[in-house]
Amino acid sequence: MAQKKKTVQRNPVHIFSYIFQIDKDIRNGDYPNANKLNKEHGWNLSRSTLGRYINILRDDYGAPVEFDFQKNGYYYTDNTFFIQQVMLKEGELLTLSTILPLLEQYKYTPLEKSYRDLMQKLIQMLPETITVDSALINNEVHFISDPITTLEPGVFENVLKATKTHFTLQMEYKTAQNTDYEERRFNPYHIICQKGSWYVLGYSHSSEAIRLWAMPRIRNCKITGDKFSIPKDFKLEDHIDVQIGAWGNNGEKHKVEIEFVKGLKTYVMERIWHNSQIIRENQDGSVYLSFETNQLDQTASWIMSFAGGARALNPPELKALVKDAAKRILKDC
């Protein structure tokens, strides 16, 4: 049975798909003509239709396309030419239009420029005119992010490079409690972005222990010529919990148990708070949530954010942290 030919569609999207395939065959050196294209791709393309597509290539895209009568097919007089176009569906265009606000978390870092340059290249590859429903690309989508901290020039670049190449950093650092900077030497193991701020985890020479340092509190950061090796027994998960945070941690994991009031039932149960969570509704409509984490300080802060709508059940250390925080708040009121 003869193979059924594909009828060439006149829908603009289908036309572009044919043009892109013709461009590809030309760049591959196949010297395509109507017969070759029909045989290779199962099309039903007339010579006149191919001629119109070649004119689109030449007139709309500036393609240096000519016909070689000896080889009976089309070729490019400039073999470096290619169509710099990307066809996007409306949903993909929506995705593209909503990416830029997400770059706010990379503000004041070199990654901001890198990502924006990448987005600009993608935009440049789009057709000069795109007709879509304007409702898809208006200002109805917003992202509310955490406040962004600023970094001293050169800090992020040197921390990132030293982390990748395993070179010790020489820097000045100011803790949250101090106003003066102090000289520090540090072996950076891992970079973390948490709630709008950048941190680096590694070995502190002065403390002789693993520490987490906030990049906004670093200045005069320089890469030394001293190499270091990350200890074989170092485990990132001993120091941070990517779903909770990276603060106030001694490495020990705790089973956290929390109870939420009935009024928060829908809000709490429609979310995944932790990959190890157990969540269930109690008979009175309140919600029980438990998970394992080494971030008790962060968990206590999270419980306090519910303004009395959540209470710590276990462990005792977590209950104590929440009580102490509540007492400090009442004392200042």
C-alpha positions as CSV (number, residue, x, y, z in Angstrom):
1,M,0.0,0.0,0.0
2,A,1.4,3.4,-1.0
3,Q,2.3,5.7,1.9
4,K,-0.3,8.5,2.3
5,K,1.2,11.9,1.6
6,K,0.9,14.6,4.2
7,T,-1.1,17.6,3.0
8,V,0.7,20.9,3.5
9,Q,-1.4,23.0,5.8
10,R,-1.8,26.8,5.3
11,N,-2.0,27.5,9.1
12,P,0.9,30.0,9.8
13,V,2.3,27.7,12.5
14,H,2.4,24.8,10.0
15,I,4.0,27.0,7.4
16,F,6.8,27.9,9.7
17,S,7.4,24.3,10.6
18,Y,7.8,23.5,6.9
19,I,10.1,26.5,6.4
20,F,12.3,25.5,9.3
21,Q,12.6,21.9,7.9
22,I,13.5,23.3,4.5
23,D,16.1,25.5,6.2
24,K,17.5,22.5,8.0
25,D,17.8,20.4,4.8
26,I,19.5,23.3,3.0
27,R,22.0,23.7,5.9
28,N,22.6,19.9,5.9
29,G,23.7,20.2,2.2
30,D,20.9,18.1,0.9
31,Y,20.1,20.5,-2.0
32,P,16.3,20.0,-1.4
33,N,13.7,20.4,-4.1
34,A,10.0,19.6,-4.1
35,N,10.4,16.0,-5.1
36,K,13.2,15.4,-2.5
37,L,11.2,17.0,0.3
38,N,8.1,15.0,-0.5
39,K,10.0,11.8,-0.6
40,E,12.0,12.5,2.6
41,H,9.2,13.9,4.8
42,G,6.1,12.4,3.3
43,W,4.8,15.8,2.1
44,N,2.6,16.7,-0.8
45,L,4.4,19.9,-1.8
46,S,4.0,21.5,-5.2
47,R,6.8,23.4,-6.9
48,S,4.9,26.7,-6.6
49,T,4.3,26.2,-2.9
50,L,8.0,25.5,-2.3
51,G,8.7,28.6,-4.3
52,R,6.6,30.7,-2.0
53,Y,8.4,29.2,1.0
54,I,11.8,29.9,-0.5
55,N,10.6,33.5,-1.1
56,I,9.6,33.7,2.6
57,L,13.1,32.5,3.5
58,R,14.7,35.0,1.3
59,D,12.5,38.1,1.9
60,D,11.5,37.7,5.6
61,Y,14.6,36.0,7.0
62,G,17.3,37.4,4.7
63,A,18.3,33.9,3.7
64,P,21.1,33.8,1.0
65,V,19.3,31.0,-0.8
66,E,19.9,30.2,-4.5
67,F,19.0,27.3,-6.8
68,D,21.9,25.1,-8.1
69,F,20.8,23.8,-11.5
70,Q,23.6,21.2,-11.6
71,K,22.5,19.6,-8.3
72,N,18.9,20.4,-8.9
73,G,18.3,21.9,-5.4
74,Y,18.5,24.9,-3.1
75,Y,21.6,25.9,-1.2
76,Y,22.9,28.9,0.9
77,T,25.7,31.0,-0.6
78,D,26.7,31.7,3.0
79,N,27.0,28.4,4.8
80,T,27.0,30.0,8.2
81,F,23.5,31.3,7.8
82,F,20.6,29.9,10.0
83,I,17.2,31.1,11.0
84,Q,17.4,32.7,14.4
85,Q,13.8,32.1,15.3
86,V,11.9,30.2,18.0
87,M,8.2,29.4,17.7
88,L,6.4,29.6,21.0
89,K,2.9,28.5,22.0
90,E,0.9,31.0,23.9
91,G,1.4,29.0,27.1
92,E,5.2,29.0,26.6
93,L,5.1,32.8,25.9
94,L,3.3,33.3,29.2
95,T,6.0,31.3,30.9
96,L,8.7,33.4,29.3
97,S,6.9,36.6,30.3
98,T,6.7,35.6,34.0
99,I,10.3,34.5,34.4
100,L,11.9,37.9,34.8
101,P,10.2,38.7,38.1
102,L,11.7,35.5,39.6
103,L,15.2,36.9,38.9
104,E,14.8,39.3,41.8
105,Q,16.3,36.7,44.2
106,Y,19.5,37.0,42.2
107,K,19.6,40.8,42.4
108,Y,23.1,42.3,43.2
109,T,24.8,39.1,42.2
110,P,26.6,38.3,38.9
111,L,23.9,35.7,38.3
112,E,21.4,38.5,37.7
113,K,23.3,39.7,34.7
114,S,23.9,36.2,33.4
115,Y,20.2,35.3,33.6
116,R,19.1,38.6,32.1
117,D,21.6,38.2,29.2
118,L,20.2,34.7,28.6
119,M,16.6,36.0,28.6
120,Q,17.7,38.7,26.2
121,K,19.1,36.1,23.8
122,L,15.9,34.2,23.9
123,I,13.9,37.3,23.2
124,Q,16.2,38.2,20.3
125,M,15.5,34.8,18.8
126,L,11.8,35.4,18.7
127,P,10.0,36.5,15.5
128,E,9.9,40.3,15.2
129,T,6.1,40.3,15.6
130,I,4.1,37.9,17.7
131,T,0.3,38.1,17.9
132,V,-1.2,36.6,21.1
133,D,-4.0,37.3,23.4
134,S,-2.8,40.4,25.3
135,A,-4.4,39.0,28.5
136,L,-1.6,36.5,28.6
137,I,1.2,39.0,28.9
138,N,-0.2,41.9,30.9
139,N,0.5,42.8,34.5
140,E,-1.9,40.4,36.2
141,V,0.9,38.1,37.4
142,H,3.0,39.3,40.3
143,F,5.5,37.6,42.6
144,I,5.9,38.7,46.2
145,S,9.5,37.9,47.2
146,D,11.4,38.3,50.4
147,P,13.4,41.5,50.9
148,I,16.7,41.4,49.0
149,T,20.0,42.0,50.7
150,T,22.9,43.8,49.0
151,L,26.4,42.5,48.6
152,E,29.7,44.3,48.5
153,P,31.3,44.3,45.0
154,G,33.3,41.2,44.3
155,V,32.0,39.2,47.2
156,F,29.7,36.9,45.3
157,E,32.2,36.4,42.5
158,N,35.1,35.4,44.8
159,V,32.9,33.2,47.1
160,L,31.5,31.4,44.1
161,K,34.9,30.9,42.5
162,A,36.6,29.8,45.7
163,T,33.7,27.3,46.4
164,K,34.2,25.8,42.9
165,T,38.0,25.7,43.0
166,H,38.5,24.9,46.7
167,F,40.6,27.8,47.6
168,T,40.6,29.5,51.1
169,L,39.1,33.0,51.4
170,Q,40.6,35.9,53.2
171,M,37.9,38.4,54.2
172,E,36.5,40.8,56.8
173,Y,33.3,39.8,58.5
174,K,30.8,41.4,60.8
175,T,28.4,39.3,62.9
176,A,24.8,40.3,63.4
177,Q,25.6,41.4,67.0
178,N,28.8,43.4,66.2
179,T,29.4,46.7,64.5
180,D,33.1,46.1,63.7
181,Y,34.6,43.9,61.0
182,E,37.1,41.3,61.9
183,E,39.7,39.4,59.7
184,R,38.6,35.9,58.9
185,R,39.9,32.9,56.9
186,F,37.3,30.6,55.5
187,N,37.0,27.4,53.4
188,P,33.7,27.7,51.5
189,Y,31.9,24.4,51.0
190,H,28.4,25.3,49.8
191,I,26.4,28.4,48.8
192,I,22.8,28.9,49.9
193,C,20.1,31.4,49.0
194,Q,17.6,31.6,51.8
195,K,14.6,34.0,52.1
196,G,16.2,36.7,49.8
197,S,19.7,36.5,51.2
198,W,22.9,34.6,50.2
199,Y,25.0,32.5,52.7
200,V,28.1,30.4,52.5
201,L,28.6,27.3,54.5
202,G,32.1,26.1,55.3
203,Y,35.0,25.8,57.7
204,S,36.0,28.8,59.8
205,H,39.7,28.8,60.7
206,S,39.1,31.0,63.8
207,S,36.3,28.9,65.2
208,E,37.8,25.6,63.9
209,A,34.3,24.5,63.1
210,I,31.7,24.5,60.3
211,R,29.9,27.9,60.2
212,L,27.3,29.6,58.1
213,W,28.2,33.2,57.1
214,A,25.9,35.8,55.6
215,M,27.4,37.3,52.4
216,P,26.0,40.8,53.0
217,R,28.3,41.0,56.1
218,I,31.4,40.2,54.1
219,R,33.8,42.8,52.7
220,N,37.3,42.9,51.2
221,C,36.9,39.2,50.1
222,K,39.9,37.8,48.4
223,I,40.9,34.4,47.2
224,T,44.2,33.1,48.7
225,G,46.6,30.7,47.1
226,D,45.8,28.0,49.8
227,K,44.0,25.0,48.6
228,F,41.6,23.0,50.9
229,S,39.8,19.7,50.7
230,I,36.3,19.1,51.9
231,P,36.4,16.4,54.6
232,K,35.0,13.0,53.4
233,D,32.6,12.9,56.3
234,F,31.0,16.3,55.5
235,K,27.3,16.0,54.7
236,L,25.3,19.0,53.7
237,E,22.1,17.6,55.1
238,D,23.8,17.6,58.6
239,H,23.9,21.4,58.5
240,I,20.8,22.6,56.5
241,D,17.3,21.5,55.7
242,V,16.5,22.8,52.2
243,Q,12.8,22.8,53.1
244,I,13.1,24.7,56.4
245,G,16.3,26.6,56.5
246,A,20.0,26.8,57.4
247,W,20.2,28.6,60.8
248,G,20.6,27.5,64.4
249,N,21.6,23.9,63.9
250,N,23.8,21.5,65.8
251,G,23.4,18.7,63.3
252,E,20.9,16.7,65.4
253,K,17.6,15.8,63.7
254,H,14.4,16.1,65.7
255,K,10.8,14.9,65.2
256,V,8.8,18.1,65.2
257,E,5.1,18.0,66.1
258,I,2.8,21.0,65.6
259,E,-0.9,21.5,66.0
260,F,-2.8,24.2,64.0
261,V,-6.1,25.7,64.9
262,K,-9.3,24.7,63.0
263,G,-9.4,28.0,61.2
264,L,-6.1,27.2,59.4
265,K,-7.1,23.7,58.4
266,T,-7.5,24.3,54.6
267,Y,-4.4,26.5,54.4
268,V,-2.2,23.9,56.2
269,M,-3.6,20.8,54.6
270,E,-3.4,22.0,51.0
271,R,0.4,22.4,51.2
272,I,3.5,20.2,51.4
273,W,5.6,21.7,54.1
274,H,8.3,19.0,54.2
275,N,9.1,15.9,52.3
276,S,9.0,13.8,55.5
277,Q,5.7,15.3,56.8
278,I,2.8,13.4,58.3
279,I,-0.4,15.5,58.3
280,R,-3.9,14.7,59.4
281,E,-7.1,16.4,60.6
282,N,-8.0,15.9,64.2
283,Q,-11.6,15.2,65.3
284,D,-12.1,18.8,66.5
285,G,-11.0,20.2,63.1
286,S,-7.5,21.1,64.2
287,V,-4.6,19.8,62.1
288,Y,-1.6,17.7,63.3
289,L,1.7,18.1,61.4
290,S,5.0,16.3,62.0
291,F,8.3,16.1,60.2
292,E,12.0,15.6,60.9
293,T,14.4,18.5,60.8
294,N,17.6,19.8,62.3
295,Q,16.4,23.4,62.1
296,L,14.6,24.0,65.4
297,D,15.3,27.8,65.4
298,Q,13.8,28.2,62.0
299,T,10.8,26.0,62.9
300,A,10.2,28.1,66.0
301,S,10.2,31.3,63.9
302,W,7.8,29.6,61.5
303,I,5.4,28.6,64.3
304,M,5.5,32.2,65.6
305,S,4.6,33.6,62.2
306,F,1.1,32.1,62.6
307,A,0.4,34.5,65.5
308,G,-1.0,31.9,67.9
309,G,-2.6,29.8,65.2
310,A,0.0,27.1,65.7
311,R,1.6,25.5,68.8
312,A,4.6,23.3,69.3
313,L,3.8,19.9,70.8
314,N,7.3,18.3,70.5
315,P,10.2,18.2,71.0
316,P,10.7,20.0,74.4
317,E,13.5,22.1,72.9
318,L,11.2,23.5,70.3
319,K,8.5,24.3,72.9
320,A,11.1,26.1,74.9
321,L,12.2,28.2,71.9
322,V,8.6,29.2,71.1
323,K,7.9,30.1,74.8
324,D,11.0,32.2,75.1
325,A,10.2,34.1,71.9
326,A,6.6,34.7,73.1
327,K,7.9,36.0,76.5
328,R,10.3,38.4,74.8
329,I,7.4,39.8,72.7
330,L,5.2,40.2,75.7
331,K,8.0,41.9,77.6
332,D,8.4,44.6,74.9
333,C,4.7,45.2,74.6
